[in-house]
Amino acid sequence: MLTGFRPTGPMHIGHWFGNVMNLVRLQEDHEAFYFLADWHMLTTHYDRTEELPENVRTLALDLVAAGVDPNRVTFYRQSDVKEVAELTLLLGMITPLGWLERVPTYKERLRDMAERDVANFGLLGYPVLQTVDITIVKGELIPVGEDQVSHVELTRELVRRFNRHYGDVLVEPRALLSNAPSVPGSDGRKMSKSLDNTIDVRDDEATIRRKVRSFITDPMKVRLGDPGRPDICPIFALHRLFSQDIYEWTRENCSTGALPCVDCKTNLADRIVAYYAPFRDRREELERTPGVAEKILADGREKVGPVVEETMKAVRTAMNLA
């Protein structure tokens, strides 16, 4: 099993429930490869590389504090595996341009980041790099939500195309479907660092409360007593994740208008603060250990090296490049 994390900034609640908690569970039963995708970060943040070293370090510590076990999984940095760049070049030679232009995520990124100049070769070609991330470690299972199955299918098509030309060399992966929730951000859209609408898991109590207060709610619920529509409210969607003790009570009292939005937000903030307190304690302990992130990633590079070299030896031989 393989998955990656782009180090573009702090881990937020969307990452936590959308991916991280699932991977902490899956590492118990699978041979897992987890990597920090710093080259993928460059597709949209190529002009912010000064942030990259600290983003990599902090994300590594965040994941370990969340429960990723470096002794159980192979946990490494993408750019430490130079063979990834070589295989991306080789696989790119046989990738039809039309396949890349049809990827919905490319157009979505251009739309969502219209204020930035991200219409570049790297963003267009990221599915090739993604395919290499998977195949270079012989990835078989890729944890995704239903909206990302098409990404894995493109990887499968590229692998089949390569194998038709050069023989059965690369492993064809399949999607490992998860029922991870889509977590809304403060503006009602999917929580995303690029949209600046997140609550970060390392935020302190005051920051969490300020961010929760900034969330939009039902626009039809203006005054106390106005009936609300909890199923369209981002705050209520977060209550589903953090507030099982008052979830149905919140639904009922929002629907009748008895629960003011400000009180609903306070209840949510209380529970988010309490939920992440143990994580923050573990994170602070790791932060006090000098060089721990660097050692974890160096160990991961040593572990992934033999797997990668075995794949590349087979690829070079098949392509008559050995």
Phi and psi restraints in degrees (value plus and minus 20) as a CYANA .aco file:
   2 LEU   PHI    -160.2  -120.2
   2 LEU   PSI     122.7   162.7
   3 THR   PHI    -174.2  -134.2
   3 THR   PSI     140.1   180.1
   4 GLY   PHI    -150.8  -110.8
   4 GLY   PSI     143.7   183.7
   5 PHE   PHI    -151.1  -111.1
   5 PHE   PSI     106.7   146.7
   6 ARG   PHI    -101.4   -61.4
   6 ARG   PSI     104.5   144.5
   7 PRO   PHI    -105.0   -65.0
   7 PRO   PSI      47.5    87.5
   8 THR   PHI    -118.9   -78.9
   8 THR   PSI     -19.5    20.5
   9 GLY   PHI     138.2   178.2
   9 GLY   PSI    -191.7  -151.7
  10 PRO   PHI     -83.4   -43.4
  10 PRO   PSI     130.9   170.9
  11 MET   PHI     -88.3   -48.3
  11 MET   PSI     116.9   156.9
  12 HIS   PHI    -141.0  -101.0
  12 HIS   PSI     157.0   197.0
  13 ILE   PHI     -80.0   -40.0
  13 ILE   PSI     -54.7   -14.7
  14 GLY   PHI     -81.8   -41.8
  14 GLY   PSI     -62.5   -22.5
  15 HIS   PHI     -81.9   -41.9
  15 HIS   PSI     -64.7   -24.7
  16 TRP   PHI     -77.1   -37.1
  16 TRP   PSI     -73.3   -33.3
  17 PHE   PHI    -106.2   -66.2
  17 PHE   PSI     -46.0    -6.0
  18 GLY   PHI     -99.5   -59.5
  18 GLY   PSI     -43.2    -3.2
  19 ASN   PHI    -167.0  -127.0
  19 ASN   PSI     -71.0   -31.0
  20 VAL   PHI     -83.3   -43.3
  20 VAL   PSI     -67.7   -27.7
  21 MET   PHI     -83.6   -43.6
  21 MET   PSI     -54.0   -14.0
  22 ASN   PHI     -84.5   -44.5
  22 ASN   PSI     -61.4   -21.4
  23 LEU   PHI     -91.4   -51.4
  23 LEU   PSI     -52.8   -12.8
  24 VAL   PHI     -82.2   -42.2
  24 VAL   PSI     -57.8   -17.8
  25 ARG   PHI     -91.0   -51.0
  25 ARG   PSI     -63.7   -23.7
  26 LEU   PHI     -88.6   -48.6
  26 LEU   PSI     -46.7    -6.7
  27 GLN   PHI     -84.7   -44.7
  27 GLN   PSI     -37.0     3.0
  28 GLU   PHI     -91.2   -51.2
  28 GLU   PSI     -48.4    -8.4
  29 ASP   PHI    -142.0  -102.0
  29 ASP   PSI     -17.8    22.2
  30 HIS   PHI    -152.2  -112.2
  30 HIS   PSI     133.6   173.6
  31 GLU   PHI     -97.5   -57.5
  31 GLU   PSI      88.0   128.0
  32 ALA   PHI    -131.1   -91.1
  32 ALA   PSI     118.0   158.0
  33 PHE   PHI    -138.8   -98.8
  33 PHE   PSI      95.1   135.1
  34 TYR   PHI    -138.0   -98.0
  34 TYR   PSI     109.9   149.9
  35 PHE   PHI    -154.6  -114.6
  35 PHE   PSI     135.3   175.3
  36 LEU   PHI    -115.0   -75.0
  36 LEU   PSI      95.2   135.2
  37 ALA   PHI    -109.1   -69.1
  37 ALA   PSI      51.2    91.2
  38 ASP   PHI     -91.0   -51.0
  38 ASP   PSI     -49.6    -9.6
  39 TRP   PHI     -89.2   -49.2
  39 TRP   PSI     -56.6   -16.6
  40 HIS   PHI     -83.3   -43.3
  40 HIS   PSI     -53.1   -13.1
  41 MET   PHI     -79.1   -39.1
  41 MET   PSI     -52.2   -12.2
  42 LEU   PHI     -89.3   -49.3
  42 LEU   PSI     -38.9     1.1
  43 THR   PHI     -81.7   -41.7
  43 THR   PSI     -51.4   -11.4
  44 THR   PHI    -140.7  -100.7
  44 THR   PSI     -33.6     6.4
  45 HIS   PHI    -145.8  -105.8
  45 HIS   PSI      16.4    56.4
  46 TYR   PHI     -82.9   -42.9
  46 TYR   PSI     -40.9    -0.9
  47 ASP   PHI    -116.6   -76.6
  47 ASP   PSI      -8.9    31.1
  48 ARG   PHI    -150.0  -110.0
  48 ARG   PSI      16.4    56.4
  49 THR   PHI     -87.9   -47.9
  49 THR   PSI     -38.8     1.2
  50 GLU   PHI     -83.2   -43.2
  50 GLU   PSI     -41.1    -1.1
  51 GLU   PHI    -104.2   -64.2
  51 GLU   PSI     -34.6     5.4
  52 LEU   PHI     -84.1   -44.1
  52 LEU   PSI     -69.0   -29.0
  53 PRO   PHI     -77.8   -37.8
  53 PRO   PSI     -64.5   -24.5
  54 GLU   PHI     -90.6   -50.6
  54 GLU   PSI     -56.5   -16.5
  55 ASN   PHI     -81.7   -41.7
  55 ASN   PSI     -61.9   -21.9
  56 VAL   PHI     -83.0   -43.0
  56 VAL   PSI     -67.1   -27.1
  57 ARG   PHI     -82.1   -42.1
  57 ARG   PSI     -67.3   -27.3
  58 THR   PHI     -89.3   -49.3
  58 THR   PSI     -57.0   -17.0
  59 LEU   PHI     -86.8   -46.8
  59 LEU   PSI     -59.0   -19.0
  60 ALA   PHI     -79.3   -39.3
  60 ALA   PSI     -65.1   -25.1
  61 LEU   PHI     -88.6   -48.6
  61 LEU   PSI     -57.9   -17.9
  62 ASP   PHI     -78.9   -38.9
  62 ASP   PSI     -65.8   -25.8
  63 LEU   PHI     -86.7   -46.7
  63 LEU   PSI     -60.7   -20.7
  64 VAL   PHI     -86.5   -46.5
  64 VAL   PSI     -61.7   -21.7
  65 ALA   PHI     -83.6   -43.6
  65 ALA   PSI     -50.6   -10.6
  66 ALA   PHI     -95.0   -55.0
  66 ALA   PSI     -37.6     2.4
  67 GLY   PHI     108.2   148.2
  67 GLY   PSI     -23.7    16.3
  68 VAL   PHI     -86.3   -46.3
  68 VAL   PSI     107.6   147.6
  69 ASP   PHI    -124.1   -84.1
  69 ASP   PSI      85.7   125.7
  70 PRO   PHI     -83.0   -43.0
  70 PRO   PSI     -39.3     0.7
  71 ASN   PHI    -100.2   -60.2
  71 ASN   PSI     -38.2     1.8
  72 ARG   PHI    -120.4   -80.4
  72 ARG   PSI     -53.9   -13.9
  73 VAL   PHI    -132.1   -92.1
  73 VAL   PSI     145.9   185.9
  74 THR   PHI    -114.8   -74.8
  74 THR   PSI      89.5   129.5
  75 PHE   PHI    -139.5   -99.5
  75 PHE   PSI      92.2   132.2
  76 TYR   PHI    -165.2  -125.2
  76 TYR   PSI     149.9   189.9
  77 ARG   PHI    -118.5   -78.5
  77 ARG   PSI     113.2   153.2
  78 GLN   PHI     -75.0   -35.0
  78 GLN   PSI     -66.9   -26.9
  79 SER   PHI     -91.4   -51.4
  79 SER   PSI     -30.9     9.1
  80 ASP   PHI     -96.1   -56.1
  80 ASP   PSI     -33.1     6.9
  81 VAL   PHI    -126.1   -86.1
  81 VAL   PSI      64.8   104.8
  82 LYS   PHI     -82.6   -42.6
  82 LYS   PSI     -44.1    -4.1
  83 GLU   PHI     -83.5   -43.5
  83 GLU   PSI     -41.6    -1.6
  84 VAL   PHI     -80.6   -40.6
  84 VAL   PSI     -61.4   -21.4
  85 ALA   PHI     -85.5   -45.5
  85 ALA   PSI     -60.7   -20.7
  86 GLU   PHI     -83.1   -43.1
  86 GLU   PSI     -66.9   -26.9
  87 LEU   PHI     -89.9   -49.9
  87 LEU   PSI     -50.4   -10.4
  88 THR   PHI     -83.2   -43.2
  88 THR   PSI     -62.0   -22.0
  89 LEU   PHI     -81.1   -41.1
  89 LEU   PSI     -66.8   -26.8
  90 LEU   PHI     -86.7   -46.7
  90 LEU   PSI     -64.0   -24.0
  91 LEU   PHI     -89.0   -49.0
  91 LEU   PSI     -52.3   -12.3
  92 GLY   PHI     -82.8   -42.8
  92 GLY   PSI     -46.3    -6.3
  93 MET   PHI     -84.4   -44.4
  93 MET   PSI     -44.6    -4.6
  94 ILE   PHI    -132.8   -92.8
  94 ILE   PSI     -10.7    29.3
  95 THR   PHI    -110.2   -70.2
  95 THR   PSI      97.7   137.7
  96 PRO   PHI     -83.6   -43.6
  96 PRO   PSI     114.9   154.9
  97 LEU   PHI     -80.1   -40.1
  97 LEU   PSI     -57.6   -17.6
  98 GLY   PHI     -80.6   -40.6
  98 GLY   PSI     -53.6   -13.6
  99 TRP   PHI     -82.0   -42.0
  99 TRP   PSI     -60.7   -20.7
 100 LEU   PHI     -91.8   -51.8
 100 LEU   PSI     -58.5   -18.5
 101 GLU   PHI     -87.8   -47.8
 101 GLU   PSI     -41.9    -1.9
 102 ARG   PHI    -107.4   -67.4
 102 ARG   PSI     -27.2    12.8
 103 VAL   PHI     -86.1   -46.1
 103 VAL   PSI     100.1   140.1
 104 PRO   PHI     -80.3   -40.3
 104 PRO   PSI     -54.3   -14.3
 105 THR   PHI     -82.7   -42.7
 105 THR   PSI     -52.4   -12.4
 106 TYR   PHI     -81.4   -41.4
 106 TYR   PSI     -67.5   -27.5
 107 LYS   PHI     -87.8   -47.8
 107 LYS   PSI     -55.8   -15.8
 108 GLU   PHI     -84.8   -44.8
 108 GLU   PSI     -61.6   -21.6
 109 ARG   PHI     -83.5   -43.5
 109 ARG   PSI     -61.8   -21.8
 110 LEU   PHI     -82.0   -42.0
 110 LEU   PSI     -58.4   -18.4
 111 ARG   PHI     -90.2   -50.2
 111 ARG   PSI     -68.9   -28.9
 112 ASP   PHI     -92.2   -52.2
 112 ASP   PSI     -42.1    -2.1
 113 MET   PHI    -138.5   -98.5
 113 MET   PSI      19.7    59.7
 114 ALA   PHI     -81.3   -41.3
 114 ALA   PSI     -43.7    -3.7
 115 GLU   PHI     -98.1   -58.1
 115 GLU   PSI     -27.2    12.8
 116 ARG   PHI    -141.3  -101.3
 116 ARG   PSI     133.2   173.2
 117 ASP   PHI    -107.9   -67.9
 117 ASP   PSI      65.5   105.5
 118 VAL   PHI    -135.5   -95.5
 118 VAL   PSI      -9.7    30.3
 119 ALA   PHI    -100.3   -60.3
 119 ALA   PSI      54.2    94.2
 120 ASN   PHI    -143.2  -103.2
 120 ASN   PSI     149.1   189.1
 121 PHE   PHI     -79.4   -39.4
 121 PHE   PSI     -59.5   -19.5
 122 GLY   PHI     -81.6   -41.6
 122 GLY   PSI     -64.1   -24.1
 123 LEU   PHI     -88.7   -48.7
 123 LEU   PSI     -61.5   -21.5
 124 LEU   PHI     -82.2   -42.2
 124 LEU   PSI     -60.2   -20.2
 125 GLY   PHI    -112.8   -72.8
 125 GLY   PSI     -11.2    28.8
 126 TYR   PHI     -80.5   -40.5
 126 TYR   PSI     -49.4    -9.4
 127 PRO   PHI     -81.6   -41.6
 127 PRO   PSI     -49.1    -9.1
 128 VAL   PHI     -88.4   -48.4
 128 VAL   PSI     -66.8   -26.8
 129 LEU   PHI     -80.8   -40.8
 129 LEU   PSI     -60.2   -20.2
 130 GLN   PHI     -83.1   -43.1
 130 GLN   PSI     -61.2   -21.2
 131 THR   PHI     -81.7   -41.7
 131 THR   PSI     -60.5   -20.5
 132 VAL   PHI     -86.9   -46.9
 132 VAL   PSI     -62.0   -22.0
 133 ASP   PHI     -72.2   -32.2
 133 ASP   PSI     -60.6   -20.6
 134 ILE   PHI     -95.7   -55.7
 134 ILE   PSI     -71.1   -31.1
 135 THR   PHI     -96.6   -56.6
 135 THR   PSI     -45.1    -5.1
 136 ILE   PHI     -90.0   -50.0
 136 ILE   PSI     -40.6    -0.6
 137 VAL   PHI    -129.4   -89.4
 137 VAL   PSI      -4.6    35.4
 138 LYS   PHI      41.9    81.9
 138 LYS   PSI      19.6    59.6
 139 GLY   PHI     -82.4   -42.4
 139 GLY   PSI     110.4   150.4
 140 GLU   PHI    -127.0   -87.0
 140 GLU   PSI     -56.7   -16.7
 141 LEU   PHI    -141.2  -101.2
 141 LEU   PSI     110.8   150.8
 142 ILE   PHI    -142.8  -102.8
 142 ILE   PSI      88.0   128.0
 143 PRO   PHI     -86.7   -46.7
 143 PRO   PSI     102.7   142.7
 144 VAL   PHI    -167.4  -127.4
 144 VAL   PSI     140.0   180.0
 145 GLY   PHI    -104.4   -64.4
 145 GLY   PSI     151.0   191.0
 146 GLU   PHI     -80.1   -40.1
 146 GLU   PSI     -51.9   -11.9
 147 ASP   PHI     -91.9   -51.9
 147 ASP   PSI     -29.4    10.6
 148 GLN   PHI    -131.2   -91.2
 148 GLN   PSI     -15.8    24.2
 149 VAL   PHI     -79.7   -39.7
 149 VAL   PSI     -55.6   -15.6
 150 SER   PHI     -82.4   -42.4
 150 SER   PSI     -50.1   -10.1
 151 HIS   PHI     -85.6   -45.6
 151 HIS   PSI     -63.3   -23.3
 152 VAL   PHI     -87.7   -47.7
 152 VAL   PSI     -54.8   -14.8
 153 GLU   PHI     -84.7   -44.7
 153 GLU   PSI     -57.1   -17.1
 154 LEU   PHI     -84.4   -44.4
 154 LEU   PSI     -60.6   -20.6
 155 THR   PHI     -78.9   -38.9
 155 THR   PSI     -62.7   -22.7
 156 ARG   PHI     -81.9   -41.9
 156 ARG   PSI     -60.6   -20.6
 157 GLU   PHI     -85.3   -45.3
 157 GLU   PSI     -61.4   -21.4
 158 LEU   PHI     -85.7   -45.7
 158 LEU   PSI     -59.0   -19.0
 159 VAL   PHI     -84.5   -44.5
 159 VAL   PSI     -63.6   -23.6
 160 ARG   PHI     -82.9   -42.9
 160 ARG   PSI     -59.7   -19.7
 161 ARG   PHI     -84.5   -44.5
 161 ARG   PSI     -64.1   -24.1
 162 PHE   PHI     -81.1   -41.1
 162 PHE   PSI     -66.4   -26.4
 163 ASN   PHI     -87.4   -47.4
 163 ASN   PSI     -50.0   -10.0
 164 ARG   PHI     -84.9   -44.9
 164 ARG   PSI     -56.9   -16.9
 165 HIS   PHI     -97.1   -57.1
 165 HIS   PSI     -58.3   -18.3
 166 TYR   PHI    -144.3  -104.3
 166 TYR   PSI     -17.4    22.6
 167 GLY   PHI      78.9   118.9
 167 GLY   PSI     153.9   193.9
 168 ASP   PHI     -94.9   -54.9
 168 ASP   PSI      69.0   109.0
 169 VAL   PHI    -132.8   -92.8
 169 VAL   PSI     -70.2   -30.2
 170 LEU   PHI    -113.6   -73.6
 170 LEU   PSI     125.8   165.8
 171 VAL   PHI    -103.6   -63.6
 171 VAL   PSI     112.7   152.7
 172 GLU   PHI    -106.7   -66.7
 172 GLU   PSI      96.8   136.8
 173 PRO   PHI    -103.7   -63.7
 173 PRO   PSI     151.4   191.4
 174 ARG   PHI    -157.6  -117.6
 174 ARG   PSI     136.8   176.8
 175 ALA   PHI     -95.2   -55.2
 175 ALA   PSI     117.8   157.8
 176 LEU   PHI    -125.8   -85.8
 176 LEU   PSI      78.9   118.9
 177 LEU   PHI     -88.9   -48.9
 177 LEU   PSI     117.6   157.6
 178 SER   PHI    -142.3  -102.3
 178 SER   PSI     139.0   179.0
 179 ASN   PHI    -123.4   -83.4
 179 ASN   PSI      14.3    54.3
 180 ALA   PHI     -81.7   -41.7
 180 ALA   PSI     116.3   156.3
 181 PRO   PHI     -92.9   -52.9
 181 PRO   PSI     133.0   173.0
 182 SER   PHI    -105.7   -65.7
 182 SER   PSI      97.9   137.9
 183 VAL   PHI    -115.8   -75.8
 183 VAL   PSI     101.2   141.2
 184 PRO   PHI     -97.7   -57.7
 184 PRO   PSI     128.4   168.4
 185 GLY   PHI    -114.6   -74.6
 185 GLY   PSI    -192.7  -152.7
 186 SER   PHI     -84.1   -44.1
 186 SER   PSI     -43.8    -3.8
 187 ASP   PHI    -117.8   -77.8
 187 ASP   PSI     -15.3    24.7
 188 GLY   PHI      71.9   111.9
 188 GLY   PSI     -37.1     2.9
 189 ARG   PHI    -100.5   -60.5
 189 ARG   PSI     149.0   189.0
 190 LYS   PHI     -76.7   -36.7
 190 LYS   PSI     114.2   154.2
 191 MET   PHI     -80.5   -40.5
 191 MET   PSI     107.2   147.2
 192 SER   PHI    -175.8  -135.8
 192 SER   PSI     117.8   157.8
 193 LYS   PHI     -81.2   -41.2
 193 LYS   PSI     -57.0   -17.0
 194 SER   PHI     -87.9   -47.9
 194 SER   PSI     -38.7     1.3
 195 LEU   PHI    -118.5   -78.5
 195 LEU   PSI     -23.0    17.0
 196 ASP   PHI      34.5    74.5
 196 ASP   PSI      26.8    66.8
 197 ASN   PHI    -150.7  -110.7
 197 ASN   PSI      10.7    50.7
 198 THR   PHI    -122.9   -82.9
 198 THR   PSI     139.8   179.8
 199 ILE   PHI    -131.9   -91.9
 199 ILE   PSI      99.3   139.3
 200 ASP   PHI    -106.8   -66.8
 200 ASP   PSI     126.4   166.4
 201 VAL   PHI     -90.1   -50.1
 201 VAL   PSI     -39.3     0.7
 202 ARG   PHI    -117.4   -77.4
 202 ARG   PSI     -14.0    26.0
 203 ASP   PHI     -81.6   -41.6
 203 ASP   PSI     122.5   162.5
 204 ASP   PHI     -97.8   -57.8
 204 ASP   PSI     154.2   194.2
 205 GLU   PHI     -78.7   -38.7
 205 GLU   PSI     -65.5   -25.5
 206 ALA   PHI     -82.8   -42.8
 206 ALA   PSI     -59.0   -19.0
 207 THR   PHI     -88.4   -48.4
 207 THR   PSI     -62.3   -22.3
 208 ILE   PHI     -78.8   -38.8
 208 ILE   PSI     -66.1   -26.1
 209 ARG   PHI     -84.7   -44.7
 209 ARG   PSI     -60.5   -20.5
 210 ARG   PHI     -84.1   -44.1
 210 ARG   PSI     -62.8   -22.8
 211 LYS   PHI     -88.0   -48.0
 211 LYS   PSI     -60.3   -20.3
 212 VAL   PHI     -82.1   -42.1
 212 VAL   PSI     -60.1   -20.1
 213 ARG   PHI     -82.2   -42.2
 213 ARG   PSI     -45.6    -5.6
 214 SER   PHI    -100.6   -60.6
 214 SER   PSI     -29.7    10.3
 215 PHE   PHI     -86.1   -46.1
 215 PHE   PSI     121.1   161.1
 216 ILE   PHI     -91.1   -51.1
 216 ILE   PSI     135.8   175.8
 217 THR   PHI    -149.3  -109.3
 217 THR   PSI    -183.5  -143.5
 218 ASP   PHI     -84.1   -44.1
 218 ASP   PSI      97.7   137.7
 219 PRO   PHI     -85.6   -45.6
 219 PRO   PSI     -36.4     3.6
 220 MET   PHI    -103.8   -63.8
 220 MET   PSI     -32.8     7.2
 221 LYS   PHI    -117.9   -77.9
 221 LYS   PSI      73.1   113.1
 222 VAL   PHI    -121.6   -81.6
 222 VAL   PSI     -64.0   -24.0
 223 ARG   PHI    -137.2   -97.2
 223 ARG   PSI     137.2   177.2
 224 LEU   PHI     -77.9   -37.9
 224 LEU   PSI     110.6   150.6
 225 GLY   PHI      82.6   122.6
 225 GLY   PSI     -40.7    -0.7
 226 ASP   PHI     -86.4   -46.4
 226 ASP   PSI     109.8   149.8
 227 PRO   PHI     -85.2   -45.2
 227 PRO   PSI     118.2   158.2
 228 GLY   PHI    -121.0   -81.0
 228 GLY   PSI     147.7   187.7
 229 ARG   PHI    -140.2  -100.2
 229 ARG   PSI      65.0   105.0
 230 PRO   PHI     -78.5   -38.5
 230 PRO   PSI     -49.9    -9.9
 231 ASP   PHI     -91.2   -51.2
 231 ASP   PSI     -31.3     8.7
 232 ILE   PHI    -128.1   -88.1
 232 ILE   PSI     -16.0    24.0
 233 CYS   PHI    -118.2   -78.2
 233 CYS   PSI     105.4   145.4
 234 PRO   PHI     -79.0   -39.0
 234 PRO   PSI     -54.7   -14.7
 235 ILE   PHI     -83.2   -43.2
 235 ILE   PSI     -62.7   -22.7
 236 PHE   PHI     -87.0   -47.0
 236 PHE   PSI     -55.1   -15.1
 237 ALA   PHI     -80.7   -40.7
 237 ALA   PSI     -56.2   -16.2
 238 LEU   PHI     -94.6   -54.6
 238 LEU   PSI     -51.9   -11.9
 239 HIS   PHI     -77.6   -37.6
 239 HIS   PSI     -55.5   -15.5
 240 ARG   PHI     -80.2   -40.2
 240 ARG   PSI     -50.6   -10.6
 241 LEU   PHI    -106.1   -66.1
 241 LEU   PSI     -53.3   -13.3
 242 PHE   PHI    -134.1   -94.1
 242 PHE   PSI     -34.0     6.0
 243 SER   PHI    -150.4  -110.4
 243 SER   PSI      30.4    70.4
 244 GLN   PHI     -80.7   -40.7
 244 GLN   PSI     -47.3    -7.3
 245 ASP   PHI     -87.3   -47.3
 245 ASP   PSI     -46.4    -6.4
 246 ILE   PHI    -147.9  -107.9
 246 ILE   PSI      -1.2    38.8
 247 TYR   PHI     -82.2   -42.2
 247 TYR   PSI     -74.2   -34.2
 248 GLU   PHI     -89.1   -49.1
 248 GLU   PSI     -55.4   -15.4
 249 TRP   PHI     -81.4   -41.4
 249 TRP   PSI     -61.7   -21.7
 250 THR   PHI     -83.5   -43.5
 250 THR   PSI     -64.4   -24.4
 251 ARG   PHI     -77.8   -37.8
 251 ARG   PSI     -68.8   -28.8
 252 GLU   PHI     -84.0   -44.0
 252 GLU   PSI     -66.8   -26.8
 253 ASN   PHI     -96.9   -56.9
 253 ASN   PSI     -45.2    -5.2
 254 CYS   PHI     -89.4   -49.4
 254 CYS   PSI     -64.7   -24.7
 255 SER   PHI     -83.1   -43.1
 255 SER   PSI     -54.8   -14.8
 256 THR   PHI    -105.2   -65.2
 256 THR   PSI     -33.7     6.3
 257 GLY   PHI      70.4   110.4
 257 GLY   PSI     -16.2    23.8
 258 ALA   PHI     -96.8   -56.8
 258 ALA   PSI     -41.8    -1.8
 259 LEU   PHI    -122.2   -82.2
 259 LEU   PSI      92.2   132.2
 260 PRO   PHI     -85.8   -45.8
 260 PRO   PSI     128.0   168.0
 261 CYS   PHI     -80.3   -40.3
 261 CYS   PSI     -56.5   -16.5
 262 VAL   PHI     -85.1   -45.1
 262 VAL   PSI     -57.2   -17.2
 263 ASP   PHI     -91.2   -51.2
 263 ASP   PSI     -57.4   -17.4
 264 CYS   PHI     -81.8   -41.8
 264 CYS   PSI     -60.6   -20.6
 265 LYS   PHI     -89.1   -49.1
 265 LYS   PSI     -58.5   -18.5
 266 THR   PHI     -82.6   -42.6
 266 THR   PSI     -63.6   -23.6
 267 ASN   PHI     -79.2   -39.2
 267 ASN   PSI     -62.5   -22.5
 268 LEU   PHI     -85.9   -45.9
 268 LEU   PSI     -66.3   -26.3
 269 ALA   PHI     -80.2   -40.2
 269 ALA   PSI     -60.5   -20.5
 270 ASP   PHI     -74.8   -34.8
 270 ASP   PSI     -64.0   -24.0
 271 ARG   PHI     -96.8   -56.8
 271 ARG   PSI     -54.9   -14.9
 272 ILE   PHI     -84.5   -44.5
 272 ILE   PSI     -63.9   -23.9
 273 VAL   PHI     -78.8   -38.8
 273 VAL   PSI     -66.7   -26.7
 274 ALA   PHI     -87.7   -47.7
 274 ALA   PSI     -58.9   -18.9
 275 TYR   PHI     -81.4   -41.4
 275 TYR   PSI     -62.7   -22.7
 276 TYR   PHI    -112.1   -72.1
 276 TYR   PSI     -19.2    20.8
 277 ALA   PHI     -78.9   -38.9
 277 ALA   PSI     -66.1   -26.1
 278 PRO   PHI     -83.2   -43.2
 278 PRO   PSI     -58.7   -18.7
 279 PHE   PHI     -81.4   -41.4
 279 PHE   PSI     -64.8   -24.8
 280 ARG   PHI     -84.0   -44.0
 280 ARG   PSI     -55.3   -15.3
 281 ASP   PHI     -84.5   -44.5
 281 ASP   PSI     -64.6   -24.6
 282 ARG   PHI     -84.0   -44.0
 282 ARG   PSI     -59.7   -19.7
 283 ARG   PHI     -84.3   -44.3
 283 ARG   PSI     -61.1   -21.1
 284 GLU   PHI     -86.1   -46.1
 284 GLU   PSI     -55.9   -15.9
 285 GLU   PHI     -84.2   -44.2
 285 GLU   PSI     -62.6   -22.6
 286 LEU   PHI     -83.7   -43.7
 286 LEU   PSI     -59.2   -19.2
 287 GLU   PHI     -82.3   -42.3
 287 GLU   PSI     -49.1    -9.1
 288 ARG   PHI    -101.8   -61.8
 288 ARG   PSI     -24.6    15.4
 289 THR   PHI    -118.2   -78.2
 289 THR   PSI      86.5   126.5
 290 PRO   PHI     -82.2   -42.2
 290 PRO   PSI     115.6   155.6
 291 GLY   PHI      52.3    92.3
 291 GLY   PSI      -8.7    31.3
 292 VAL   PHI     -88.1   -48.1
 292 VAL   PSI     -60.1   -20.1
 293 ALA   PHI     -85.2   -45.2
 293 ALA   PSI     -63.1   -23.1
 294 GLU   PHI     -82.3   -42.3
 294 GLU   PSI     -61.0   -21.0
 295 LYS   PHI     -87.3   -47.3
 295 LYS   PSI     -61.6   -21.6
 296 ILE   PHI     -79.0   -39.0
 296 ILE   PSI     -65.7   -25.7
 297 LEU   PHI     -92.9   -52.9
 297 LEU   PSI     -53.7   -13.7
 298 ALA   PHI     -86.1   -46.1
 298 ALA   PSI     -61.3   -21.3
 299 ASP   PHI     -83.3   -43.3
 299 ASP   PSI     -58.7   -18.7
 300 GLY   PHI     -84.3   -44.3
 300 GLY   PSI     -58.2   -18.2
 301 ARG   PHI     -82.5   -42.5
 301 ARG   PSI     -59.7   -19.7
 302 GLU   PHI     -85.5   -45.5
 302 GLU   PSI     -57.5   -17.5
 303 LYS   PHI     -92.0   -52.0
 303 LYS   PSI     -58.7   -18.7
 304 VAL   PHI    -100.6   -60.6
 304 VAL   PSI     -42.0    -2.0
 305 GLY   PHI     -72.7   -32.7
 305 GLY   PSI     -72.7   -32.7
 306 PRO   PHI     -82.7   -42.7
 306 PRO   PSI     -54.7   -14.7
 307 VAL   PHI     -85.4   -45.4
 307 VAL   PSI     -65.6   -25.6
 308 VAL   PHI     -83.8   -43.8
 308 VAL   PSI     -64.8   -24.8
 309 GLU   PHI     -86.5   -46.5
 309 GLU   PSI     -53.2   -13.2
 310 GLU   PHI     -83.7   -43.7
 310 GLU   PSI     -63.2   -23.2
 311 THR   PHI     -82.7   -42.7
 311 THR   PSI     -67.0   -27.0
 312 MET   PHI     -86.8   -46.8
 312 MET   PSI     -54.3   -14.3
 313 LYS   PHI     -81.8   -41.8
 313 LYS   PSI     -62.4   -22.4
 314 ALA   PHI     -86.5   -46.5
 314 ALA   PSI     -60.2   -20.2
 315 VAL   PHI     -85.5   -45.5
 315 VAL   PSI     -67.6   -27.6
 316 ARG   PHI     -82.4   -42.4
 316 ARG   PSI     -60.5   -20.5
 317 THR   PHI     -84.1   -44.1
 317 THR   PSI     -65.1   -25.1
 318 ALA   PHI     -84.3   -44.3
 318 ALA   PSI     -53.7   -13.7
 319 MET   PHI    -112.7   -72.7
 319 MET   PSI     -11.5    28.5
 320 ASN   PHI      39.7    79.7
 320 ASN   PSI      17.1    57.1
 321 LEU   PHI    -129.7   -89.7
 321 LEU   PSI     -20.4    19.6
